[in-house]
Amino acid sequence: MTEVEREALDAYSQAVANAAERVGPAVVKIEAAGGRSRGRAGGQGSGVIFDSSGRVLTNEHVVRGARSLTVSLADGRHFPAAVEGADPAVDLAVLRLPAAGHSLPVAELSRRGLRVGQLVVAIGNPYGLNWTVTAGVVSALGRRLPVAPGLELTNLIQTDVSINPGNSGGPLVDGQGRVVGITTAIMPYARGVGFAVPVSTALGALARFQERRSHDGFRLGITGMAYPLDRGVARQHRLSQESGVLVLEVANDSPAARASLRPQDIIVALAGRAVGSVDEVRSALERAAEGLEVLFLRGTRLGKTKVVL
């Protein structure tokens, strides 16, 4: 090997190492209890923290149908997570970590264009091998890929970076450690053919999620997630369902706050109907007019309050 070749190899290795070191602390492992998607198994995936308030970008198929979500950081911390927004049409979801505070590592989302042949690095948790780094190049841009009956992802980044089950939702980054895409899929039986959703698509999805939240006139003002009920407590209060909705945070001056709901309460019924998932809470809110009765557990005690929407 010539000196020029050694220098080129060293520069390549240094770029990969620098990118991994810069973004690695913001990469998380996501464990989804009870998740199952259309032909794309949930259970475990990856994600990346993109703002200090505790928001995580990942794939929609990683969190679809999950009863509960746990996010693990490279530094060993673990947090419950709630879905803030999700869109299967672009296979993107945003999670919120209400208990994390603001002491979180954050990755930078790139707003620069990509070029075919450009160096890219993926970090994720393939096959449970946590925080694995792989490197390659952008192979093509603007790809389309059918991922389920009636569902096709478009405008994808094609890359030869190794992407395996568990990588889904993790970041694809450039040589400076800036996130350029969210890894999403592999082509069955093909080697060296992986795909990622570009950051431009992710930014559009983020804007839509924010707009939905700001225009949702019937929201309670909570962040929550499905949570299994203690069987003894459920029997004591004659609750037939297996889960309720654990309140993770309550927005100031929201309907939930005015009704004296608190973090760690578990909502078990709305307007007389049992609820065991966030989707069931949304459905109850859509049916409600101006207010509704909330039944909730606070520790082992069953409480009741009226929420004015």
C-alpha positions as CSV (number, residue, x, y, z in Angstrom):
1,M,0.0,0.0,0.0
2,T,1.4,3.4,-1.0
3,E,1.7,6.4,1.4
4,V,-1.1,8.1,-0.5
5,E,-3.4,5.1,-0.1
6,R,-2.6,4.9,3.7
7,E,-3.4,8.6,4.0
8,A,-6.7,8.2,2.1
9,L,-7.7,5.2,4.3
10,D,-6.8,7.1,7.5
11,A,-8.9,10.1,6.3
12,Y,-11.9,7.8,5.6
13,S,-11.5,6.1,9.0
14,Q,-11.2,9.4,10.8
15,A,-14.4,10.8,9.1
16,V,-16.4,7.7,10.1
17,A,-15.1,7.8,13.6
18,N,-15.8,11.5,14.0
19,A,-19.3,11.1,12.7
20,A,-20.0,8.2,15.0
21,E,-18.6,10.0,18.0
22,R,-20.6,13.2,17.3
23,V,-24.0,11.6,16.8
24,G,-23.6,8.4,18.8
25,P,-24.8,9.7,22.2
26,A,-28.0,10.9,20.7
27,V,-28.9,7.5,19.2
28,V,-31.4,5.5,21.3
29,K,-32.7,2.0,21.4
30,I,-36.5,1.7,21.3
31,E,-38.4,-1.3,22.8
32,A,-42.0,-1.5,21.9
33,A,-44.2,-3.8,24.0
34,G,-47.0,-5.4,22.0
35,G,-46.2,-3.6,18.7
36,R,-47.0,-5.3,15.4
37,S,-47.2,-3.8,12.0
38,R,-48.5,-4.8,8.6
39,G,-45.9,-7.2,7.5
40,R,-43.2,-5.3,9.4
41,A,-42.5,-6.5,12.9
42,G,-42.2,-4.1,15.8
43,G,-40.6,-5.0,19.1
44,Q,-37.2,-3.2,18.8
45,G,-35.7,-0.5,16.8
46,S,-33.6,2.6,16.9
47,G,-34.1,6.4,17.0
48,V,-32.3,9.7,17.4
49,I,-32.9,12.6,19.8
50,F,-33.2,15.8,17.8
51,D,-34.1,18.4,20.5
52,S,-33.2,18.9,24.1
53,S,-36.8,18.8,25.3
54,G,-36.7,15.0,24.8
55,R,-38.1,14.4,21.3
56,V,-37.0,11.4,19.2
57,L,-37.3,10.6,15.5
58,T,-37.9,7.0,14.5
59,N,-39.9,4.9,12.1
60,E,-43.7,4.7,12.4
61,H,-43.5,0.9,11.9
62,V,-41.3,0.6,15.0
63,V,-43.9,2.0,17.3
64,R,-47.2,1.0,15.5
65,G,-49.6,-0.6,17.9
66,A,-47.3,-0.6,20.9
67,R,-48.9,-0.8,24.3
68,S,-45.9,0.8,25.9
69,L,-42.5,2.2,24.7
70,T,-39.1,2.4,26.5
71,V,-36.2,4.4,25.2
72,S,-32.6,3.6,26.3
73,L,-29.7,5.9,25.9
74,A,-26.1,5.0,25.3
75,D,-25.2,6.3,28.8
76,G,-27.5,3.7,30.4
77,R,-30.5,5.9,31.1
78,H,-34.0,4.5,30.4
79,F,-37.2,6.5,29.9
80,P,-40.8,5.8,29.1
81,A,-41.9,7.4,25.8
82,A,-45.1,8.5,24.3
83,V,-46.0,9.0,20.6
84,E,-46.4,12.6,19.7
85,G,-47.1,12.1,16.0
86,A,-46.8,9.3,13.5
87,D,-47.4,9.0,9.7
88,P,-47.2,5.5,8.0
89,A,-47.2,7.2,4.6
90,V,-43.6,8.4,5.2
91,D,-42.8,5.8,7.9
92,L,-41.9,8.4,10.5
93,A,-42.8,8.9,14.1
94,V,-41.9,11.4,16.8
95,L,-41.7,10.3,20.5
96,R,-41.5,12.4,23.5
97,L,-39.6,11.6,26.7
98,P,-41.5,13.6,29.4
99,A,-39.4,12.3,32.3
100,A,-36.0,13.0,30.7
101,G,-35.7,16.7,31.6
102,H,-33.3,18.7,29.4
103,S,-30.0,17.0,30.0
104,L,-30.0,15.1,26.8
105,P,-27.6,14.7,23.9
106,V,-29.0,16.1,20.7
107,A,-28.1,15.3,17.0
108,E,-28.2,18.0,14.3
109,L,-30.6,17.6,11.5
110,S,-28.9,18.5,8.2
111,R,-30.6,20.8,5.8
112,R,-28.0,20.4,3.1
113,G,-28.5,18.5,-0.1
114,L,-27.0,15.0,-0.8
115,R,-24.9,13.8,-3.6
116,V,-24.6,10.2,-5.0
117,G,-21.3,8.8,-3.8
118,Q,-21.3,10.8,-0.6
119,L,-20.0,9.1,2.6
120,V,-22.8,8.2,5.0
121,V,-22.7,6.4,8.4
122,A,-25.6,4.5,10.1
123,I,-25.8,3.9,13.8
124,G,-28.4,1.6,15.4
125,N,-29.1,-1.6,17.2
126,P,-29.2,-4.4,14.6
127,Y,-30.2,-7.8,16.0
128,G,-29.9,-6.4,19.5
129,L,-26.2,-5.5,19.0
130,N,-26.5,-2.1,20.6
131,W,-24.9,1.1,19.1
132,T,-23.4,-0.6,16.0
133,V,-21.7,1.7,13.4
134,T,-21.7,0.9,9.7
135,A,-20.5,3.1,6.8
136,G,-20.9,3.3,3.0
137,V,-22.1,5.8,0.4
138,V,-25.3,7.3,-1.0
139,S,-26.1,4.9,-3.9
140,A,-29.0,6.8,-5.4
141,L,-31.7,9.4,-4.6
142,G,-35.4,9.6,-5.1
143,R,-36.1,5.9,-4.9
144,R,-39.6,4.3,-4.4
145,L,-40.2,1.2,-2.4
146,P,-43.4,-0.8,-1.7
147,V,-43.3,-1.9,2.0
148,A,-46.8,-3.3,2.5
149,P,-50.0,-3.9,0.5
150,G,-51.2,-0.4,-0.6
151,L,-48.2,1.4,1.0
152,E,-45.3,2.7,-1.0
153,L,-42.5,4.9,0.4
154,T,-41.2,7.6,-2.0
155,N,-38.2,9.9,-2.4
156,L,-36.0,7.6,-0.4
157,I,-32.2,7.6,-0.1
158,Q,-30.7,4.4,-1.3
159,T,-27.4,3.4,0.4
160,D,-25.1,0.4,0.5
161,V,-24.7,0.9,4.3
162,S,-25.5,-2.3,6.1
163,I,-29.1,-2.0,7.5
164,N,-30.6,-4.9,9.4
165,P,-33.6,-5.5,11.7
166,G,-33.2,-3.3,14.7
167,N,-31.5,-0.5,12.7
168,S,-34.9,0.8,11.7
169,G,-35.5,4.4,12.9
170,G,-31.8,5.1,13.5
171,P,-30.0,8.0,11.9
172,L,-28.1,8.0,8.6
173,V,-25.5,10.8,9.0
174,D,-22.9,12.5,6.8
175,G,-19.2,12.8,7.5
176,Q,-19.8,15.7,9.9
177,G,-22.2,13.7,12.0
178,R,-25.3,15.6,10.8
179,V,-28.4,13.5,10.3
180,V,-29.4,13.3,6.6
181,G,-32.0,10.5,6.9
182,I,-33.8,7.9,9.0
183,T,-33.1,4.3,8.1
184,T,-36.3,2.5,7.2
185,A,-36.0,-0.6,5.1
186,I,-34.0,-3.2,3.3
187,M,-34.8,-5.0,0.1
188,P,-35.4,-8.7,0.8
189,Y,-32.6,-11.0,-0.3
190,A,-30.5,-8.1,-1.5
191,R,-27.1,-7.2,-0.1
192,G,-25.9,-3.7,0.0
193,V,-29.3,-2.2,-0.8
194,G,-30.8,-0.2,2.1
195,F,-33.1,2.8,2.3
196,A,-33.6,5.9,4.4
197,V,-36.2,8.6,4.6
198,P,-34.5,12.0,3.9
199,V,-34.4,14.7,6.5
200,S,-36.4,17.0,4.2
201,T,-39.3,14.5,4.5
202,A,-38.9,14.3,8.2
203,L,-39.0,18.1,8.6
204,G,-42.3,18.2,6.7
205,A,-43.7,15.5,8.9
206,L,-42.6,17.4,12.0
207,A,-44.5,20.5,10.8
208,R,-47.6,18.4,10.2
209,F,-47.5,16.9,13.6
210,Q,-47.1,20.3,15.3
211,E,-50.0,21.7,13.3
212,R,-52.2,18.8,14.3
213,R,-51.3,19.3,18.0
214,S,-52.0,23.1,17.9
215,H,-55.4,22.7,16.1
216,D,-56.6,19.8,18.2
217,G,-59.4,21.6,20.1
218,F,-60.4,18.5,22.0
219,R,-57.1,17.4,23.4
220,L,-56.9,16.8,27.2
221,G,-53.5,18.5,27.4
222,I,-51.6,15.3,28.5
223,T,-48.9,13.1,27.1
224,G,-49.6,9.4,27.9
225,M,-49.0,5.8,26.9
226,A,-50.8,2.5,27.4
227,Y,-49.8,0.9,30.7
228,P,-50.7,-2.6,32.1
229,L,-52.9,-2.5,35.2
230,D,-52.0,-4.3,38.4
231,R,-54.3,-7.3,38.4
232,G,-55.1,-7.0,42.1
233,V,-56.0,-3.3,41.8
234,A,-58.1,-4.0,38.7
235,R,-60.1,-6.7,40.6
236,Q,-60.5,-4.5,43.6
237,H,-62.2,-1.8,41.5
238,R,-63.9,-4.3,39.1
239,L,-62.0,-3.1,36.0
240,S,-62.3,-5.5,33.2
241,Q,-59.5,-4.2,30.9
242,E,-55.9,-5.2,31.0
243,S,-54.4,-1.7,30.5
244,G,-55.1,2.0,31.0
245,V,-53.4,5.2,29.8
246,L,-50.6,6.3,32.1
247,V,-50.3,10.1,32.3
248,L,-46.7,11.1,31.6
249,E,-47.1,14.9,31.6
250,V,-49.9,17.5,32.0
251,A,-49.7,20.8,30.2
252,N,-50.1,23.9,32.3
253,D,-53.6,25.5,32.2
254,S,-54.9,22.5,30.1
255,P,-58.3,20.8,30.5
256,A,-56.5,18.0,32.3
257,A,-54.6,20.4,34.7
258,R,-57.9,22.2,35.5
259,A,-59.5,18.8,36.3
260,S,-56.6,18.1,38.7
261,L,-55.2,15.1,36.7
262,R,-51.5,14.5,37.6
263,P,-48.5,12.7,36.0
264,Q,-48.6,9.0,37.1
265,D,-52.4,8.9,37.1
266,I,-53.7,6.0,35.0
267,I,-56.9,6.9,33.0
268,V,-59.1,3.8,32.8
269,A,-62.4,5.2,31.5
270,L,-63.7,8.3,29.6
271,A,-67.4,9.1,29.5
272,G,-68.3,5.7,31.0
273,R,-66.3,3.7,28.4
274,A,-63.1,1.8,29.4
275,V,-59.9,3.0,27.6
276,G,-56.7,1.0,27.4
277,S,-54.7,2.8,24.7
278,V,-53.9,6.3,23.5
279,D,-56.0,5.6,20.3
280,E,-59.1,4.9,22.5
281,V,-58.6,8.1,24.4
282,R,-58.5,10.0,21.0
283,S,-61.7,8.3,19.9
284,A,-63.4,9.2,23.1
285,L,-62.3,12.9,22.7
286,E,-63.6,12.9,19.1
287,R,-67.1,11.8,20.4
288,A,-67.1,14.3,23.3
289,A,-68.9,17.6,22.9
290,E,-67.8,20.0,25.7
291,G,-66.8,17.8,28.5
292,L,-66.6,14.3,29.8
293,E,-66.1,12.3,33.0
294,V,-62.7,10.8,33.6
295,L,-62.2,7.7,35.8
296,F,-58.6,7.2,36.9
297,L,-56.3,5.3,39.3
298,R,-54.0,7.3,41.6
299,G,-51.9,4.6,43.2
300,T,-54.4,2.0,44.3
301,R,-57.3,4.5,44.7
302,L,-59.9,5.0,42.0
303,G,-60.8,8.7,41.4
304,K,-63.3,10.5,39.2
305,T,-63.2,14.0,37.8
306,K,-64.9,16.1,35.1
307,V,-62.9,17.5,32.2
308,V,-64.2,20.6,30.4
309,L,-62.8,20.7,26.9
